[in-house]
Amino acid sequence: MQSRRLEACRRDLAHREAASLSIVAVAQGWGFTSAAHFSRVFRAAYGMSPSEWRDTHRP
């Protein structure tokens, strides 16, 4: 379940439509209530922080 939520966050962070949303807002939208926990599990899953992912995959 967590991997599906992480994948949805990863997808949303790369979309232009979500560019106005903060990373925390994207994470909370997919059920992550702690920004620190989200950042930790995102980095463990993808090898970079959510902000690094967004910066490198933004259209």
mmCIF file as Biopython writes it, N, C-alpha, C and O atoms, coordinates in Angstrom:
data_model
#
loop_
_atom_site.group_PDB
_atom_site.id
_atom_site.type_symbol
_atom_site.label_atom_id
_atom_site.label_alt_id
_atom_site.label_comp_id
_atom_site.label_asym_id
_atom_site.label_entity_id
_atom_site.label_seq_id
_atom_site.pdbx_PDB_ins_code
_atom_site.Cartn_x
_atom_site.Cartn_y
_atom_site.Cartn_z
_atom_site.occupancy
_atom_site.B_iso_or_equiv
_atom_site.auth_seq_id
_atom_site.auth_asym_id
_atom_site.pdbx_PDB_model_num
ATOM 1   N N  . MET A ? 1  ? 0.826  -1.194 0.000   1.0 0.0 1  A 1 
ATOM 2   C CA . MET A ? 1  ? 0.000  0.000  0.000   1.0 0.0 1  A 1 
ATOM 3   C C  . MET A ? 1  ? 0.873  1.261  0.000   1.0 0.0 1  A 1 
ATOM 4   O O  . MET A ? 1  ? 0.612  2.194  -0.759  1.0 0.0 1  A 1 
ATOM 5   N N  . GLN A ? 2  ? 1.887  1.289  0.833   1.0 0.0 2  A 1 
ATOM 6   C CA . GLN A ? 2  ? 2.750  2.459  0.893   1.0 0.0 2  A 1 
ATOM 7   C C  . GLN A ? 2  ? 3.468  2.676  -0.436  1.0 0.0 2  A 1 
ATOM 8   O O  . GLN A ? 2  ? 3.656  3.819  -0.854  1.0 0.0 2  A 1 
ATOM 9   N N  . SER A ? 3  ? 3.867  1.610  -1.098  1.0 0.0 3  A 1 
ATOM 10  C CA . SER A ? 3  ? 4.565  1.765  -2.376  1.0 0.0 3  A 1 
ATOM 11  C C  . SER A ? 3  ? 3.648  2.388  -3.426  1.0 0.0 3  A 1 
ATOM 12  O O  . SER A ? 3  ? 4.115  3.159  -4.265  1.0 0.0 3  A 1 
ATOM 13  N N  . ARG A ? 4  ? 2.366  2.073  -3.396  1.0 0.0 4  A 1 
ATOM 14  C CA . ARG A ? 4  ? 1.414  2.699  -4.329  1.0 0.0 4  A 1 
ATOM 15  C C  . ARG A ? 4  ? 1.265  4.188  -4.043  1.0 0.0 4  A 1 
ATOM 16  O O  . ARG A ? 4  ? 1.206  5.006  -4.961  1.0 0.0 4  A 1 
ATOM 17  N N  . ARG A ? 5  ? 1.205  4.527  -2.766  1.0 0.0 5  A 1 
ATOM 18  C CA . ARG A ? 5  ? 1.088  5.946  -2.404  1.0 0.0 5  A 1 
ATOM 19  C C  . ARG A ? 5  ? 2.357  6.703  -2.782  1.0 0.0 5  A 1 
ATOM 20  O O  . ARG A ? 5  ? 2.291  7.840  -3.249  1.0 0.0 5  A 1 
ATOM 21  N N  . LEU A ? 6  ? 3.513  6.071  -2.581  1.0 0.0 6  A 1 
ATOM 22  C CA . LEU A ? 6  ? 4.774  6.710  -2.971  1.0 0.0 6  A 1 
ATOM 23  C C  . LEU A ? 6  ? 4.828  6.930  -4.477  1.0 0.0 6  A 1 
ATOM 24  O O  . LEU A ? 6  ? 5.245  7.994  -4.935  1.0 0.0 6  A 1 
ATOM 25  N N  . GLU A ? 7  ? 4.414  5.941  -5.238  1.0 0.0 7  A 1 
ATOM 26  C CA . GLU A ? 7  ? 4.411  6.061  -6.694  1.0 0.0 7  A 1 
ATOM 27  C C  . GLU A ? 7  ? 3.476  7.189  -7.140  1.0 0.0 7  A 1 
ATOM 28  O O  . GLU A ? 7  ? 3.806  7.937  -8.060  1.0 0.0 7  A 1 
ATOM 29  N N  . ALA A ? 8  ? 2.329  7.312  -6.502  1.0 0.0 8  A 1 
ATOM 30  C CA . ALA A ? 8  ? 1.399  8.394  -6.835  1.0 0.0 8  A 1 
ATOM 31  C C  . ALA A ? 8  ? 2.019  9.754  -6.510  1.0 0.0 8  A 1 
ATOM 32  O O  . ALA A ? 8  ? 1.873  10.703 -7.281  1.0 0.0 8  A 1 
ATOM 33  N N  . CYS A ? 9  ? 2.697  9.851  -5.392  1.0 0.0 9  A 1 
ATOM 34  C CA . CYS A ? 9  ? 3.377  11.097 -5.027  1.0 0.0 9  A 1 
ATOM 35  C C  . CYS A ? 9  ? 4.470  11.413 -6.032  1.0 0.0 9  A 1 
ATOM 36  O O  . CYS A ? 9  ? 4.605  12.556 -6.470  1.0 0.0 9  A 1 
ATOM 37  N N  . ARG A ? 10 ? 5.242  10.415 -6.394  1.0 0.0 10 A 1 
ATOM 38  C CA . ARG A ? 10 ? 6.325  10.603 -7.356  1.0 0.0 10 A 1 
ATOM 39  C C  . ARG A ? 10 ? 5.762  11.108 -8.683  1.0 0.0 10 A 1 
ATOM 40  O O  . ARG A ? 10 ? 6.320  12.025 -9.285  1.0 0.0 10 A 1 
ATOM 41  N N  . ARG A ? 11 ? 4.682  10.524 -9.129  1.0 0.0 11 A 1 
ATOM 42  C CA . ARG A ? 11 ? 4.036  10.934 -10.379 1.0 0.0 11 A 1 
ATOM 43  C C  . ARG A ? 11 ? 3.542  12.379 -10.269 1.0 0.0 11 A 1 
ATOM 44  O O  . ARG A ? 11 ? 3.774  13.194 -11.162 1.0 0.0 11 A 1 
ATOM 45  N N  . ASP A ? 12 ? 2.859  12.683 -9.163  1.0 0.0 12 A 1 
ATOM 46  C CA . ASP A ? 12 ? 2.320  14.035 -8.992  1.0 0.0 12 A 1 
ATOM 47  C C  . ASP A ? 12 ? 3.420  15.087 -8.890  1.0 0.0 12 A 1 
ATOM 48  O O  . ASP A ? 12 ? 3.253  16.198 -9.393  1.0 0.0 12 A 1 
ATOM 49  N N  . LEU A ? 13 ? 4.523  14.763 -8.258  1.0 0.0 13 A 1 
ATOM 50  C CA . LEU A ? 13 ? 5.602  15.734 -8.120  1.0 0.0 13 A 1 
ATOM 51  C C  . LEU A ? 13 ? 6.211  16.101 -9.472  1.0 0.0 13 A 1 
ATOM 52  O O  . LEU A ? 13 ? 6.790  17.178 -9.615  1.0 0.0 13 A 1 
ATOM 53  N N  . ALA A ? 14 ? 6.089  15.232 -10.447 1.0 0.0 14 A 1 
ATOM 54  C CA . ALA A ? 14 ? 6.639  15.502 -11.772 1.0 0.0 14 A 1 
ATOM 55  C C  . ALA A ? 14 ? 5.644  16.211 -12.696 1.0 0.0 14 A 1 
ATOM 56  O O  . ALA A ? 14 ? 6.041  16.700 -13.754 1.0 0.0 14 A 1 
ATOM 57  N N  . HIS A ? 15 ? 4.369  16.277 -12.325 1.0 0.0 15 A 1 
ATOM 58  C CA . HIS A ? 15 ? 3.365  16.892 -13.192 1.0 0.0 15 A 1 
ATOM 59  C C  . HIS A ? 15 ? 3.327  18.409 -13.044 1.0 0.0 15 A 1 
ATOM 60  O O  . HIS A ? 15 ? 3.440  18.955 -11.947 1.0 0.0 15 A 1 
ATOM 61  N N  . ARG A ? 16 ? 3.170  19.045 -14.154 1.0 0.0 16 A 1 
ATOM 62  C CA . ARG A ? 16 ? 3.088  20.508 -14.183 1.0 0.0 16 A 1 
ATOM 63  C C  . ARG A ? 16 ? 1.892  21.019 -13.374 1.0 0.0 16 A 1 
ATOM 64  O O  . ARG A ? 16 ? 1.973  22.071 -12.740 1.0 0.0 16 A 1 
ATOM 65  N N  . GLU A ? 17 ? 0.786  20.276 -13.395 1.0 0.0 17 A 1 
ATOM 66  C CA . GLU A ? 17 ? -0.420 20.705 -12.687 1.0 0.0 17 A 1 
ATOM 67  C C  . GLU A ? 17 ? -0.208 20.786 -11.173 1.0 0.0 17 A 1 
ATOM 68  O O  . GLU A ? 17 ? -0.873 21.566 -10.490 1.0 0.0 17 A 1 
ATOM 69  N N  . ALA A ? 18 ? 0.710  19.986 -10.656 1.0 0.0 18 A 1 
ATOM 70  C CA . ALA A ? 18 ? 0.961  19.969 -9.213  1.0 0.0 18 A 1 
ATOM 71  C C  . ALA A ? 18 ? 2.105  20.890 -8.812  1.0 0.0 18 A 1 
ATOM 72  O O  . ALA A ? 18 ? 2.487  20.925 -7.642  1.0 0.0 18 A 1 
ATOM 73  N N  . ALA A ? 19 ? 2.651  21.630 -9.755  1.0 0.0 19 A 1 
ATOM 74  C CA . ALA A ? 19 ? 3.801  22.486 -9.471  1.0 0.0 19 A 1 
ATOM 75  C C  . ALA A ? 19 ? 3.486  23.549 -8.425  1.0 0.0 19 A 1 
ATOM 76  O O  . ALA A ? 19 ? 4.375  23.979 -7.689  1.0 0.0 19 A 1 
ATOM 77  N N  . SER A ? 20 ? 2.227  23.976 -8.354  1.0 0.0 20 A 1 
ATOM 78  C CA . SER A ? 20 ? 1.875  25.005 -7.378  1.0 0.0 20 A 1 
ATOM 79  C C  . SER A ? 20 ? 1.676  24.432 -5.978  1.0 0.0 20 A 1 
ATOM 80  O O  . SER A ? 20 ? 1.607  25.179 -5.001  1.0 0.0 20 A 1 
ATOM 81  N N  . LEU A ? 21 ? 1.583  23.110 -5.882  1.0 0.0 21 A 1 
ATOM 82  C CA . LEU A ? 21 ? 1.421  22.463 -4.574  1.0 0.0 21 A 1 
ATOM 83  C C  . LEU A ? 21 ? 2.777  22.240 -3.918  1.0 0.0 21 A 1 
ATOM 84  O O  . LEU A ? 21 ? 3.763  21.945 -4.593  1.0 0.0 21 A 1 
ATOM 85  N N  . SER A ? 22 ? 2.817  22.380 -2.614  1.0 0.0 22 A 1 
ATOM 86  C CA . SER A ? 22 ? 4.050  22.067 -1.905  1.0 0.0 22 A 1 
ATOM 87  C C  . SER A ? 22 ? 4.231  20.548 -1.867  1.0 0.0 22 A 1 
ATOM 88  O O  . SER A ? 22 ? 3.281  19.794 -2.079  1.0 0.0 22 A 1 
ATOM 89  N N  . ILE A ? 23 ? 5.420  20.125 -1.604  1.0 0.0 23 A 1 
ATOM 90  C CA . ILE A ? 23 ? 5.697  18.695 -1.488  1.0 0.0 23 A 1 
ATOM 91  C C  . ILE A ? 23 ? 4.882  18.105 -0.349  1.0 0.0 23 A 1 
ATOM 92  O O  . ILE A ? 23 ? 4.362  16.996 -0.465  1.0 0.0 23 A 1 
ATOM 93  N N  . VAL A ? 24 ? 4.769  18.830 0.737   1.0 0.0 24 A 1 
ATOM 94  C CA . VAL A ? 24 ? 3.971  18.363 1.880   1.0 0.0 24 A 1 
ATOM 95  C C  . VAL A ? 24 ? 2.511  18.198 1.478   1.0 0.0 24 A 1 
ATOM 96  O O  . VAL A ? 24 ? 1.864  17.230 1.878   1.0 0.0 24 A 1 
ATOM 97  N N  . ALA A ? 25 ? 1.984  19.136 0.691   1.0 0.0 25 A 1 
ATOM 98  C CA . ALA A ? 25 ? 0.585  19.041 0.255   1.0 0.0 25 A 1 
ATOM 99  C C  . ALA A ? 25 ? 0.365  17.805 -0.614  1.0 0.0 25 A 1 
ATOM 100 O O  . ALA A ? 25 ? -0.650 17.121 -0.479  1.0 0.0 25 A 1 
ATOM 101 N N  . VAL A ? 26 ? 1.307  17.519 -1.499  1.0 0.0 26 A 1 
ATOM 102 C CA . VAL A ? 26 ? 1.203  16.313 -2.333  1.0 0.0 26 A 1 
ATOM 103 C C  . VAL A ? 26 ? 1.221  15.076 -1.447  1.0 0.0 26 A 1 
ATOM 104 O O  . VAL A ? 26 ? 0.395  14.178 -1.608  1.0 0.0 26 A 1 
ATOM 105 N N  . ALA A ? 27 ? 2.165  15.032 -0.509  1.0 0.0 27 A 1 
ATOM 106 C CA . ALA A ? 27 ? 2.278  13.869 0.387   1.0 0.0 27 A 1 
ATOM 107 C C  . ALA A ? 27 ? 1.014  13.706 1.230   1.0 0.0 27 A 1 
ATOM 108 O O  . ALA A ? 27 ? 0.508  12.593 1.376   1.0 0.0 27 A 1 
ATOM 109 N N  . GLN A ? 28 ? 0.508  14.789 1.777   1.0 0.0 28 A 1 
ATOM 110 C CA . GLN A ? 28 ? -0.701 14.712 2.590   1.0 0.0 28 A 1 
ATOM 111 C C  . GLN A ? 28 ? -1.901 14.273 1.761   1.0 0.0 28 A 1 
ATOM 112 O O  . GLN A ? 28 ? -2.782 13.572 2.257   1.0 0.0 28 A 1 
ATOM 113 N N  . GLY A ? 29 ? -1.933 14.686 0.503   1.0 0.0 29 A 1 
ATOM 114 C CA . GLY A ? 29 ? -3.013 14.284 -0.381  1.0 0.0 29 A 1 
ATOM 115 C C  . GLY A ? 29 ? -3.061 12.781 -0.609  1.0 0.0 29 A 1 
ATOM 116 O O  . GLY A ? 29 ? -4.113 12.230 -0.933  1.0 0.0 29 A 1 
ATOM 117 N N  . TRP A ? 30 ? -1.925 12.124 -0.439  1.0 0.0 30 A 1 
ATOM 118 C CA . TRP A ? 30 ? -1.857 10.665 -0.598  1.0 0.0 30 A 1 
ATOM 119 C C  . TRP A ? 30 ? -1.739 9.940  0.734   1.0 0.0 30 A 1 
ATOM 120 O O  . TRP A ? 30 ? -1.373 8.765  0.771   1.0 0.0 30 A 1 
ATOM 121 N N  . GLY A ? 31 ? -2.044 10.628 1.824   1.0 0.0 31 A 1 
ATOM 122 C CA . GLY A ? 31 ? -2.160 9.957  3.111   1.0 0.0 31 A 1 
ATOM 123 C C  . GLY A ? 31 ? -0.944 9.962  4.012   1.0 0.0 31 A 1 
ATOM 124 O O  . GLY A ? 31 ? -0.957 9.332  5.069   1.0 0.0 31 A 1 
ATOM 125 N N  . PHE A ? 32 ? 0.105  10.659 3.617   1.0 0.0 32 A 1 
ATOM 126 C CA . PHE A ? 32 ? 1.271  10.771 4.495   1.0 0.0 32 A 1 
ATOM 127 C C  . PHE A ? 32 ? 1.037  11.944 5.432   1.0 0.0 32 A 1 
ATOM 128 O O  . PHE A ? 32 ? 0.869  13.074 4.973   1.0 0.0 32 A 1 
ATOM 129 N N  . THR A ? 33 ? 1.023  11.699 6.726   1.0 0.0 33 A 1 
ATOM 130 C CA . THR A ? 33 ? 0.714  12.761 7.680   1.0 0.0 33 A 1 
ATOM 131 C C  . THR A ? 33 ? 1.963  13.436 8.237   1.0 0.0 33 A 1 
ATOM 132 O O  . THR A ? 33 ? 1.874  14.520 8.814   1.0 0.0 33 A 1 
ATOM 133 N N  . SER A ? 34 ? 3.114  12.812 8.073   1.0 0.0 34 A 1 
ATOM 134 C CA . SER A ? 34 ? 4.362  13.366 8.575   1.0 0.0 34 A 1 
ATOM 135 C C  . SER A ? 34 ? 5.301  13.655 7.403   1.0 0.0 34 A 1 
ATOM 136 O O  . SER A ? 34 ? 5.638  12.756 6.633   1.0 0.0 34 A 1 
ATOM 137 N N  . ALA A ? 35 ? 5.717  14.913 7.276   1.0 0.0 35 A 1 
ATOM 138 C CA . ALA A ? 35 ? 6.635  15.290 6.202   1.0 0.0 35 A 1 
ATOM 139 C C  . ALA A ? 35 ? 7.973  14.574 6.347   1.0 0.0 35 A 1 
ATOM 140 O O  . ALA A ? 35 ? 8.567  14.155 5.354   1.0 0.0 35 A 1 
ATOM 141 N N  . ALA A ? 36 ? 8.443  14.435 7.576   1.0 0.0 36 A 1 
ATOM 142 C CA . ALA A ? 36 ? 9.727  13.766 7.809   1.0 0.0 36 A 1 
ATOM 143 C C  . ALA A ? 36 ? 9.649  12.293 7.404   1.0 0.0 36 A 1 
ATOM 144 O O  . ALA A ? 36 ? 10.563 11.775 6.761   1.0 0.0 36 A 1 
ATOM 145 N N  . HIS A ? 37 ? 8.579  11.633 7.773   1.0 0.0 37 A 1 
ATOM 146 C CA . HIS A ? 37 ? 8.405  10.222 7.412   1.0 0.0 37 A 1 
ATOM 147 C C  . HIS A ? 37 ? 8.319  10.075 5.889   1.0 0.0 37 A 1 
ATOM 148 O O  . HIS A ? 37 ? 8.956  9.194  5.311   1.0 0.0 37 A 1 
ATOM 149 N N  . PHE A ? 38 ? 7.534  10.935 5.247   1.0 0.0 38 A 1 
ATOM 150 C CA . PHE A ? 38 ? 7.413  10.884 3.798   1.0 0.0 38 A 1 
ATOM 151 C C  . PHE A ? 38 ? 8.773  11.058 3.134   1.0 0.0 38 A 1 
ATOM 152 O O  . PHE A ? 38 ? 9.127  10.296 2.234   1.0 0.0 38 A 1 
ATOM 153 N N  . SER A ? 39 ? 9.525  12.042 3.565   1.0 0.0 39 A 1 
ATOM 154 C CA . SER A ? 39 ? 10.844 12.289 2.975   1.0 0.0 39 A 1 
ATOM 155 C C  . SER A ? 39 ? 11.767 11.087 3.155   1.0 0.0 39 A 1 
ATOM 156 O O  . SER A ? 39 ? 12.501 10.716 2.240   1.0 0.0 39 A 1 
ATOM 157 N N  . ARG A ? 40 ? 11.724 10.490 4.330   1.0 0.0 40 A 1 
ATOM 158 C CA . ARG A ? 40 ? 12.568 9.323  4.628   1.0 0.0 40 A 1 
ATOM 159 C C  . ARG A ? 40 ? 12.219 8.135  3.734   1.0 0.0 40 A 1 
ATOM 160 O O  . ARG A ? 40 ? 13.109 7.525  3.142   1.0 0.0 40 A 1 
ATOM 161 N N  . VAL A ? 41 ? 10.946 7.806  3.634   1.0 0.0 41 A 1 
ATOM 162 C CA . VAL A ? 41 ? 10.558 6.633  2.840   1.0 0.0 41 A 1 
ATOM 163 C C  . VAL A ? 41 ? 10.707 6.914  1.348   1.0 0.0 41 A 1 
ATOM 164 O O  . VAL A ? 41 ? 11.002 5.996  0.584   1.0 0.0 41 A 1 
ATOM 165 N N  . PHE A ? 42 ? 10.511 8.151  0.916   1.0 0.0 42 A 1 
ATOM 166 C CA . PHE A ? 42 ? 10.714 8.503  -0.489  1.0 0.0 42 A 1 
ATOM 167 C C  . PHE A ? 42 ? 12.177 8.319  -0.856  1.0 0.0 42 A 1 
ATOM 168 O O  . PHE A ? 42 ? 12.491 7.712  -1.880  1.0 0.0 42 A 1 
ATOM 169 N N  . ARG A ? 43 ? 13.077 8.841  -0.023  1.0 0.0 43 A 1 
ATOM 170 C CA . ARG A ? 43 ? 14.515 8.700  -0.286  1.0 0.0 43 A 1 
ATOM 171 C C  . ARG A ? 43 ? 14.931 7.228  -0.279  1.0 0.0 43 A 1 
ATOM 172 O O  . ARG A ? 43 ? 15.741 6.814  -1.108  1.0 0.0 43 A 1 
ATOM 173 N N  . ALA A ? 44 ? 14.398 6.453  0.625   1.0 0.0 44 A 1 
ATOM 174 C CA . ALA A ? 44 ? 14.741 5.028  0.684   1.0 0.0 44 A 1 
ATOM 175 C C  . ALA A ? 44 ? 14.270 4.306  -0.574  1.0 0.0 44 A 1 
ATOM 176 O O  . ALA A ? 44 ? 14.950 3.406  -1.068  1.0 0.0 44 A 1 
ATOM 177 N N  . ALA A ? 45 ? 13.117 4.696  -1.087  1.0 0.0 45 A 1 
ATOM 178 C CA . ALA A ? 45 ? 12.549 4.026  -2.263  1.0 0.0 45 A 1 
ATOM 179 C C  . ALA A ? 45 ? 13.200 4.476  -3.568  1.0 0.0 45 A 1 
ATOM 180 O O  . ALA A ? 45 ? 13.400 3.656  -4.465  1.0 0.0 45 A 1 
ATOM 181 N N  . TYR A ? 46 ? 13.535 5.762  -3.693  1.0 0.0 46 A 1 
ATOM 182 C CA . TYR A ? 46 ? 13.967 6.307  -4.978  1.0 0.0 46 A 1 
ATOM 183 C C  . TYR A ? 46 ? 15.379 6.877  -4.998  1.0 0.0 46 A 1 
ATOM 184 O O  . TYR A ? 46 ? 15.848 7.315  -6.049  1.0 0.0 46 A 1 
ATOM 185 N N  . GLY A ? 47 ? 16.063 6.878  -3.859  1.0 0.0 47 A 1 
ATOM 186 C CA . GLY A ? 47 ? 17.454 7.307  -3.836  1.0 0.0 47 A 1 
ATOM 187 C C  . GLY A ? 47 ? 17.679 8.803  -3.889  1.0 0.0 47 A 1 
ATOM 188 O O  . GLY A ? 47 ? 18.813 9.254  -4.054  1.0 0.0 47 A 1 
ATOM 189 N N  . MET A ? 48 ? 16.617 9.578  -3.753  1.0 0.0 48 A 1 
ATOM 190 C CA . MET A ? 48 ? 16.741 11.035 -3.698  1.0 0.0 48 A 1 
ATOM 191 C C  . MET A ? 48 ? 15.555 11.595 -2.940  1.0 0.0 48 A 1 
ATOM 192 O O  . MET A ? 48 ? 14.531 10.933 -2.768  1.0 0.0 48 A 1 
ATOM 193 N N  . SER A ? 49 ? 15.716 12.829 -2.491  1.0 0.0 49 A 1 
ATOM 194 C CA . SER A ? 49 ? 14.627 13.458 -1.735  1.0 0.0 49 A 1 
ATOM 195 C C  . SER A ? 49 ? 13.492 13.834 -2.681  1.0 0.0 49 A 1 
ATOM 196 O O  . SER A ? 49 ? 13.692 13.916 -3.893  1.0 0.0 49 A 1 
ATOM 197 N N  . PRO A ? 50 ? 12.307 14.063 -2.132  1.0 0.0 50 A 1 
ATOM 198 C CA . PRO A ? 50 ? 11.191 14.513 -2.979  1.0 0.0 50 A 1 
ATOM 199 C C  . PRO A ? 50 ? 11.511 15.810 -3.724  1.0 0.0 50 A 1 
ATOM 200 O O  . PRO A ? 50 ? 11.119 15.965 -4.880  1.0 0.0 50 A 1 
ATOM 201 N N  . SER A ? 51 ? 12.206 16.730 -3.087  1.0 0.0 51 A 1 
ATOM 202 C CA . SER A ? 51 ? 12.533 17.990 -3.772  1.0 0.0 51 A 1 
ATOM 203 C C  . SER A ? 51 ? 13.551 17.766 -4.884  1.0 0.0 51 A 1 
ATOM 204 O O  . SER A ? 51 ? 13.459 18.402 -5.934  1.0 0.0 51 A 1 
ATOM 205 N N  . GLU A ? 52 ? 14.518 16.877 -4.677  1.0 0.0 52 A 1 
ATOM 206 C CA . GLU A ? 52 ? 15.465 16.552 -5.748  1.0 0.0 52 A 1 
ATOM 207 C C  . GLU A ? 52 ? 14.736 15.904 -6.923  1.0 0.0 52 A 1 
ATOM 208 O O  . GLU A ? 52 ? 15.020 16.204 -8.082  1.0 0.0 52 A 1 
ATOM 209 N N  . TRP A ? 53 ? 13.786 15.006 -6.610  1.0 0.0 53 A 1 
ATOM 210 C CA . TRP A ? 53 ? 12.998 14.364 -7.664  1.0 0.0 53 A 1 
ATOM 211 C C  . TRP A ? 53 ? 12.227 15.413 -8.468  1.0 0.0 53 A 1 
ATOM 212 O O  . TRP A ? 53 ? 12.244 15.404 -9.699  1.0 0.0 53 A 1 
ATOM 213 N N  . ARG A ? 54 ? 11.558 16.306 -7.759  1.0 0.0 54 A 1 
ATOM 214 C CA . ARG A ? 54 ? 10.768 17.326 -8.433  1.0 0.0 54 A 1 
ATOM 215 C C  . ARG A ? 54 ? 11.652 18.203 -9.315  1.0 0.0 54 A 1 
ATOM 216 O O  . ARG A ? 54 ? 11.280 18.525 -10.444 1.0 0.0 54 A 1 
ATOM 217 N N  . ASP A ? 55 ? 12.807 18.585 -8.809  1.0 0.0 55 A 1 
ATOM 218 C CA . ASP A ? 55 ? 13.712 19.459 -9.576  1.0 0.0 55 A 1 
ATOM 219 C C  . ASP A ? 55 ? 14.236 18.784 -10.843 1.0 0.0 55 A 1 
ATOM 220 O O  . ASP A ? 55 ? 14.420 19.448 -11.863 1.0 0.0 55 A 1 
ATOM 221 N N  . THR A ? 56 ? 14.475 17.491 -10.792 1.0 0.0 56 A 1 
ATOM 222 C CA . THR A ? 56 ? 15.037 16.796 -11.953 1.0 0.0 56 A 1 
ATOM 223 C C  . THR A ? 56 ? 13.986 16.265 -12.922 1.0 0.0 56 A 1 
ATOM 224 O O  . THR A ? 56 ? 14.320 15.922 -14.056 1.0 0.0 56 A 1 
ATOM 225 N N  . HIS A ? 57 ? 12.718 16.188 -12.499 1.0 0.0 57 A 1 
ATOM 226 C CA . HIS A ? 57 ? 11.672 15.607 -13.354 1.0 0.0 57 A 1 
ATOM 227 C C  . HIS A ? 57 ? 10.548 16.573 -13.697 1.0 0.0 57 A 1 
ATOM 228 O O  . HIS A ? 57 ? 9.525  16.171 -14.253 1.0 0.0 57 A 1 
ATOM 229 N N  . ARG A ? 58 ? 10.732 17.817 -13.373 1.0 0.0 58 A 1 
ATOM 230 C CA . ARG A ? 58 ? 9.714  18.820 -13.689 1.0 0.0 58 A 1 
ATOM 231 C C  . ARG A ? 58 ? 9.770  19.127 -15.177 1.0 0.0 58 A 1 
ATOM 232 O O  . ARG A ? 58 ? 10.856 19.304 -15.729 1.0 0.0 58 A 1 
ATOM 233 N N  . PRO A ? 59 ? 8.617  19.193 -15.836 1.0 0.0 59 A 1 
ATOM 234 C CA . PRO A ? 59 ? 8.616  19.485 -17.287 1.0 0.0 59 A 1 
ATOM 235 C C  . PRO A ? 59 ? 9.052  20.900 -17.590 1.0 0.0 59 A 1 
ATOM 236 O O  . PRO A ? 59 ? 9.103  21.295 -18.755 1.0 0.0 59 A 1 
#
